[in-house]
């Protein structure tokens, strides 16, 4: 390898992946077959066809639940879940200070008040040990999201919820196929949610699903969505293209997990990237994103923004994480359930790797690690260039 080979693309070297990161969704023979069959049968245009039923039955079977509601998006799913557990005007809902914006907006939309809880310093997901201190007589529910390969201890959340008679909405939109402390993601909650958005590991372009064992929750949701027709439907076409993806879900889940392990092994010598994922025997996270705590000092002062730019120059799909909720919403729209120190840190330092490359062959994963190593080895020069620009 020449010195030029080791140069990051932004410094004049060759990018590790000249064609850029893998596209998503990937080509899928099963999906192509289903689309041909739908065109021939006309099922794609039906209100109530067999594919939606099969999708709901699959979700119910694999989550040991009786009630499944398909809907138009993961965001819609969380709103319906909140309605299902009875959240309304004047209530308070606890959620992580770093979370998908739609979860915050859904709480506000129902006339309730989001109460923001700080994060576990290792996983940068909700810290269950901080929940009890934030509960008031107005608290109705807890929204728990498992984000970026990080997970929340649902045993701890469940114990707090049960003690205070609170409902749990478990957002597993980033976690299809994951196991949390021995149970499928979403099962610890009173109701769980999936997303089938265009970038998700199970993709129908749009769409979502809810699953619960509670007949009263399911009935409240049905009363809300059934208005002569379903108000927030998942189409028969969308349901059909999800079915062949479900057939390979477990294999894809295991492959992503193995590639995450391989990638992290390859990044051992790269200081300043601390993965937030914590797999155990009982917890097998999903990897829609793979999150890292970025430490600028270990990269010779290279900013997070410029690290992401350099990684993308190599053809590796890193992005900055979400904005923390207290950074993007007016103080009068939420209550802080304590200091949000870790949420501040996540806002400033979270970076995430998009999932498509995690289905690649092992040599591709090794090349991702090498590309990030290039950025690390030349961080000072990249920082200097950024300052000049």
N, C-alpha and C positions, 0 to 999 in steps of 0.2 A: 504494500500500500504506500503510495506517495503522500507527501505532505499535503498536496492539493486535494487528494482523496479525502483527507480528514477535515478539510475546511468546510464549515457550514455554507449552505447555498447563499446566504445573505452576505458572506464574505468572499464570494467568487468561486466556491467549490461546487461540485455536482450534488444536486439533491439526492437524498437516499431513495426517494420514490419520485422519479421525474414525472410520472403520470398522476401524481397526487394520491390522496387516500382512496380506499375502496368506496364505490358508490353504494347507495342503499335506497330501496331494497335490492337485494341481489337477484340475479336470474334464478328462477325456480321452476323446474319442470312440472311440479305438482300444481303450482298456481296457474301456469300456462294451460295445463290440461283442464283445470276447473273452469277457467275463463272460456275455453272452447265449448265445454259442455253447457255452460250457462247460455252462451249465444245460441246453441242449437235447441235447447229446451225452452228458452224464454223465462227460466226461473229468475234471472237477474232482475226482472221487473216486477216480481210478485211482492205483495205486501207481507204475506205470511207463507213462506216456503220452508222446505225441509232443512236448509242449511242453518238458518237461525236456531231452529230447534236442536239440531245436532251440536252446535256451538254451545248453547246453554247447557245441554246435557253433559258435555265434556267438562265444562267448568264446574258444574255441580259435583260430578263424580270425583274429580281430582282435588276438590276442596272439602269433600264430605259435607256439602251443604244441600239444602232442599230448595232454596229460592235463589234464582239468578235473574237479573234484569240487564238486558243489553241496551246500550244507549249510544249517543252521538259522539261522545268524547270522554277522556279521562276527567277533564274539568267538569263536565256535566255530571259525571259519576259522583264526584265528591260533593257537588251541590245536592244531588238527590240523596246521597248518603246522610248528609247533615239534616235534610228534611225528614228522612226516614227515622233518625234517632230523636227527632222532636225539637231540634234547635230552632229558635224563633226570636222575635224582637225582645231585646232586653237581656238575653242570655249572654254568657261568656263561653268562649271556646279556647282551650289551650292548644298551642302549636309551636313548633320550633321557630326561633328567630331567623333561621336560615331555612327557607322552604320555597317551593314553587309559588310564584305570585298568585296564581289562580286560587290556591287554597285560602289565602288571606281574603281575596276579593269575594269568594263564595260565602265566607262567614259574614262579611259586611253586607252582602246582598240580602241576607236573611234578617238583617236588622240586629244582628248579634255583634259582640265586641271581641276581636281577636286579642288574646293574651299571649305575649311572646315569651318563650322559655329559652334559656341559653342552651348551649350545645355541650356535648361530651368533648373534652379537649383532644381526645385521640381520634374519634370518628367524625367529628363535626356533624353529627346528627343529634336529635333531641336528647337531652340528658334527663332520664327518668327521675333521678334523685332530686331534681329541682321542682317537680310537679306539685307536690303536696303543699309547699309553701305558697304557691300562687293561687290555690283554690279559695273561692268565696262562695257565699250562698247563691250566687248567680251562675256559677259554673255548671254547664250542662254536659260538655263533651270534650274529648281530647282527639285531635287529629295527629296521627303519627305517620310520618313519611320516612321510608327507607331510601336514602339517596346516594348516588354515585358509588355504589359498592359498599357503602357504610350501612350499618343496621342499628336498630334500637332494641334494647332488651325488653321484649314484650312481656316477659314474666314480671318485671318490675312495674311496667305500665299497668298491666292487668291488676296487680295487687293494689295499686293506688286507686284505680278506677273502681274496683269492687268495694274498697273501704269507704269511698265517698259517693257511691251510687252514680257514677258517671259513665256515659257511653264512650266507646272507642271507635273512631273511623280510622281504619288502617289503610293508608295509601300505599299500595304495592304496584303503582303504575310503572316503576322502573324495575320491578322484581318478578316478572313471570318466571315460574320454575324455581324460585328461591325457597329455601327453608330457613325459618327463623326459630331457633331454640327448639328444633324437633318437629315443627309444624309448618305446613305451607304458608308462605307469606300471605297475610290477609285474614287468616283464620283466628288469630289471637283477638282481633277486633270484633265488635258486635256486627260490623259490616266491613267488607274489604272491597277494594277498587283496583281495576286494571285500566290501562290505556292502550289503544291500538293506533296511535298517531303515526304519521308517516315516517318518523325517525325511530320509532320504537322497535324493540327486538321482535315483537309480534306486530306486524304492520298491516293495516287496511286503509292507509291514507288518513283516516279519521276513525273515531269510534272508541267505545269503552264498555265496561261491564262492572256490575256489582254482584256480590254474593254474600248471603247471610243465612244463618239458621233460624233467625227470629221472624216468626210469621207476622207479628205486629209491625216490625220495620218494613217488611216486604209489602204489606198492605198499604201503609202510608205512601210508599213510593208509587205503587200502582194507582192509587187514587190521584196522585199528583200528575202522572204522565198520561193516563188514559182519558182523553178528551174527545171521544168519538173515534179517535185514532191516537196512536202513540205520538206524544208531543216531541220527543227527542230520540228518534229511531236510529237503530243500526240497520242498514239495508241488507237485503238478502245477498247482494253482490259482495258486500264487505264480509259478511259472515262466511261466505263460501271460500274466499281467498285466505281466510284465517285457518281453515280446517287442515290443509296440508302443512301449514307452519306448525300447528300444534303437534302433528305426528312426529316432527323432529325436535320439538322443544327440549326434551331432556338431553338428547345428544348435543344440541347446540349449547345448552346451558353448561354441560360438562366440558365441552371444548373451550368455551370462553374462560371458565374457571381455570383450566389447565394452562391456557395461554397467559392469563393474568399471573399465575405463579411463575411461569417461565420468564415473562417480562420483568417482574420484580426481581427475580434472580439476576437478570441481565443488567439491572440498574443498581446493583449493590454498591458499585463504586461511584455512583453519581450522588453526591451529597446535595441536600437541599430539596429533595422530593420525598415526602413522607406519605406513603399510601394510607388512606383512611379506612380501607377494608380490613376486617378482622374475622376471617373464616375460622370456624372451629368444627369439631365433630358434629355438633348439633346445628350449626348455622352455616349455610352455604349461600352466600349472597348472589344476587343477579348482577349483571354488568351491562346495563344500558350505557352508563358512563363509569369510568374508573377515575376516582377522585384522588388528588394529592394535595397536601399542604406544601405550598411553595415558599421556600425560604430564600429571599433575595440575597442575603448576605453570603450564602454559600455559592451563589452564582455571580460573585464579584460585583454586586450592585446592579445586575441586570434586572430590570423591572419585570413584573409578571407580564405586562402587556407585550414587552419585547421578547420575553421567552416564548410566549405563544406565537408571536410573529416568526421567530426563528424556527420553531418546530414546524409550523405550517409551511415555511420555506423548504423544509426537508420533505414535505408531503405527508406529515403526521398530523392527524386531526385533533390537536389540543385546542381547548377554548378556556376562557375564564369562566368561573362558575356563576351562579345566580347572584344578584344583589340581595343582601340581607334585608328582611322586610322592614325593619325600622329605619333603613337608609332611604327607602323609596316611598314611604307613606307618611302622611301628616301625623304628628304626635297625637292629635285628638281622635284619630281613627283606631287606636289600639291602646292597650295597657301593657307596660313591661312588667313581667312577672319576676323581676329581679334584674341584676346587672346582665348586660348582653355582651360581655367581654369576648367570648369565643365567637359569637355571631359577628362581632366587629372583625375579628381575625379572619373568619371565613369569607366575609365580604371582600377583604383586601387580598387574600392569599390562596383561595381555592382555585385549582385548575383541574380540568377534566379531559380525559381521552374518550372520544366517541367510539362506540362498540364495534363497527363493522370489521375493523382490522383484527379483532379478537377471534374471528372465525378463520383466519388465514393459517397457512402452514407454519411450522415452527421456525423455518429460516426467515420468514417475513417478520415474525416477532423479534427474532434476534437483530434484524436490521432496524427495527424501530428502536430497540435499546441502543444500538450503535449510533443512530441518528441523534438521539437525546444526549448520548455521550459526547458527540461532536459539539453540540451546543454548550454543554458543561465545560469542556476543555477550552473552548474559545469564548467563554462568557465575558471576560474582560474586554476582548476586542469587539464583541457584539455590543456591549454597553457603551464603549467609546464611540462606535459608529452611530448608535442611536442618539447619543448626545450631540454629535455633529449634525445629524439630520434634523 
